[in-house]
Amino acid sequence: MLETDEKLKIHDTLSSGDFIRSGNWAYFPQSPNTFDGRIGELFKMINPNISQERMWNLLEKVGLKNYFDSKDGLETYVKNSESTFSGGEHRRLCLALFLGYDAEVMLFDEPTASLDKKSADLIINIIADLRKHNKTCLISTHDVDLKNIGDEVIDVTKR
């Protein structure tokens, strides 16, 4: 996670998998990282003002509420690896944390890359829902299904 003073230079980022937030916008990388820690603490790192209710709502939105309910709730320890979760579950966990930013503009880099259809469809629906809440979503993708949810598509392969 990288917080900036709104004068972000892309080459100043921490690593290719880090979330980035600057002012009212945030970036969700293609292969997102999390930190090791309790899930509730990770949400607080993203947004110190986030409520427990919002944390649970986000976990439910990404389909992981039951997992954390069956463990130690928001005290459940997670690692920055996919050893505890499948690739799709890990991406959904990272998405829940990312949504905790509640940024006005969200840039997603290949959010459905390498995911099974179920996980990809869930993420597509979440991004589509963000638009209903007046969030601006910019998406870099090769996924035709994601292209179909946008108001505008810029195809950089056509010249």
Residue pairs with C-beta under 8 A, 6 or more apart in sequence:
1 14
1 18
1 19
1 20
1 21
1 35
1 45
1 46
2 12
2 13
2 14
2 18
2 19
2 20
2 21
3 21
3 22
4 12
4 20
4 21
4 22
4 23
5 22
6 22
6 23
8 20
8 22
13 20
15 33
16 29
16 30
16 31
17 29
17 31
17 32
17 33
18 29
18 32
18 33
19 26
19 27
19 28
19 29
19 32
19 33
19 46
19 94
19 97
19 98
19 101
20 26
20 27
21 27
21 101
21 103
24 103
24 104
24 105
25 103
25 104
25 105
25 106
25 107
26 98
26 101
26 103
26 105
26 106
26 107
27 106
27 107
27 109
28 94
28 95
28 98
28 106
28 107
28 108
28 109
28 111
29 109
30 109
30 110
30 111
30 113
32 91
32 94
32 95
32 98
33 80
33 94
34 42
34 78
34 80
34 93
34 94
34 97
35 42
35 45
35 80
36 77
36 78
36 79
36 80
37 45
37 77
37 78
38 74
38 75
38 76
38 77
38 78
39 55
39 59
39 68
39 74
39 75
39 76
39 77
39 78
39 93
40 52
40 55
40 73
40 74
40 75
42 78
42 97
43 50
43 55
43 58
43 74
43 97
43 100
44 50
46 97
46 98
46 100
46 101
47 100
47 101
47 102
50 100
52 74
54 100
55 74
55 100
56 65
56 74
58 96
58 97
58 99
58 100
59 65
59 68
59 96
61 96
61 99
61 126
62 92
62 93
62 95
62 96
62 122
62 126
63 92
63 122
64 89
64 92
64 93
64 96
67 89
68 74
68 76
78 84
78 85
78 93
82 90
85 93
87 114
87 115
88 115
88 116
88 118
88 119
89 119
91 111
91 115
91 119
91 123
92 119
92 122
92 123
95 111
95 123
95 126
98 106
99 126
103 135
104 135
104 136
105 135
105 136
105 137
105 138
106 130
106 135
106 136
106 137
106 138
107 137
107 138
107 139
107 140
108 127
108 137
108 138
108 139
108 140
108 141
109 140
110 140
110 141
110 142
110 143
111 123
111 127
111 139
111 141
111 146
112 119
112 120
112 123
112 124
112 141
112 143
112 145
112 146
113 141
113 142
113 143
115 123
120 143
120 145
121 145
124 143
124 145
124 146
124 149
127 137
127 139
127 146
127 149
128 149
130 137
131 137
131 149
131 151
137 150
139 146
139 150
141 147
147 153
